Amino acid sequence: MPKMIRRLIALAAILFVSTASAQEPDPLPSWNDGASKQAIVDFVTKVTEPESADYVPIKDRVATFDNDGTLWLEQPMYTQLAFALDRVKQLAPEHPEWKDTQPFKAVLEGDMKALAASGEKGIAQLVAATHAGMSPAEFQQIVGDWLATAKDKRFERGYTKLVYQPMLELLAYLRDKGFTTYIVSGGGIEFVRNFSEPVYGIPPAQVVGSSIKTKYEIVDGKPTLIRLPEVDFIDDKDGKPVGINQHIGQRPIAAFGNSDGDYQMLDWTTAGEGARLGLIVHHTDAEREYAYDRESTFGRLDKALDDAPAKGWIVVDMKNDWKDVFPPEN
C-alpha cells in the first residue's frame, strides 16, 4: 500500500476517534469546567474502568448524599421545619394551651428569635407534636399534600423545585456508571421518603434518616403502625455512619455533604481502603441562592471546611463551580 494512502487512512482514523469523543455528551453540563468537576470525573473514571488499578466492582459502588443543603435548599430554615411550623398553626385550634407554651407560642406569634432560643430541644418538641399520632402512610399523605402547595417565599417555587440541578446531574451520572445512590439525611426518614424517588430517582428503601419511635397495634381490627411522640434515632453527625451501617451494611466509596453535620460521614467514607471521594457543597452564591458557612444556624460549615484540604475532600464553590443552581422553571 502506498505510503500516502496509509497516511490518509491513519489520519481518517484519528479524525474519527476525535469526532466520536467530541460528540460524547457532557454528563455534568451544569458544572463549570474546573478542578471540582474534573476531580469528580477522574474519580468515577478510575473506579469504573476495568483496566484501572482502582477499579471497584458494581456491588461496592455505593454513594451517599446528605439532603438539606446538598441536594436541595436549606435556607432560611430546613424544609421539614417549615412543614412543622405550618402544622403547628394548622393544629393550634385543637391545642389552646399552645398559646402560652413555648416553643409553640413563638411559632404562633411568628417570633423566630424565641423559636431559635428554644434550640434543638424546642425543635424536637415541635416535631414530636406535629409528626406523631398517625400511621406512616397517613403522615406521608400529609407531607405530600403540603409539598404540593407550599412554596418558598423568596423564590416563589415549590420546595421540590428548589433542588440543585448540578447534583441531579451528578446522581444520574453516578447511577449511569453503576453506582447505587443513597440519601443519608438528618431529616426525618419518612419525610424524605415521600419525595426521594420522583425528585431524585432514589427509592424509599435507599433513604436513611432520623426517626421517631413507631409501635404496632390493632386498630378497628386491622394491624397498623402508629408514630409515637418520641425520638428513636438522630441521623446526624456521628449518627450518620451508624445509620449507614444499620441500613446499608457497607462503607460507601463516595460521600457528599455541605455541613459539619456531614463530617463523620465524609470522614468514615474516605478513610476506607482504595479510591475514595468526599465532596462538600460550599454555599457561596448570595445572588442565586445563599452565602453561608461558619456562623449559620442551619447548615453550619466550619470544621469540615477547615479540615477538607488535609482530608482530600473536594470543596465545591457554588458561585464559581455551578453554571446553574436550580432546574429551569416549567
Buried (B, 14 or more C-beta within 10 A) or exposed (E): EEEEEEEEEEEEEEEEEEEEEEEEEEBBEBBBEEEBBEBBBEBBEBBBEEEEEBEBEEEBBBBBBBBBBBBBBBBBBBBBBBBBBBBBBEEBEEEEEBEEEBBBBBBBEEBBEBBBEBEEEBBBBBBBBBBBEBBBEBBBEBBEEBBEEBEBEEBEBEBBBBBBBBBBBBBBBBBEBBBBBBBBBBBBBBBBBBBBBEBBEBEBEBBBBBBBEBEEEEEEEEEBBBBBBEEEBBBBBBBBBBBBEEBBEEBBBBBBBBBBBBBBBBBBBBEEEEBBBBBBBBBBBEEEBBBBBEEBEBBBBBEBBEBBEEBEBBBBBBBEBBEBBBBEEE
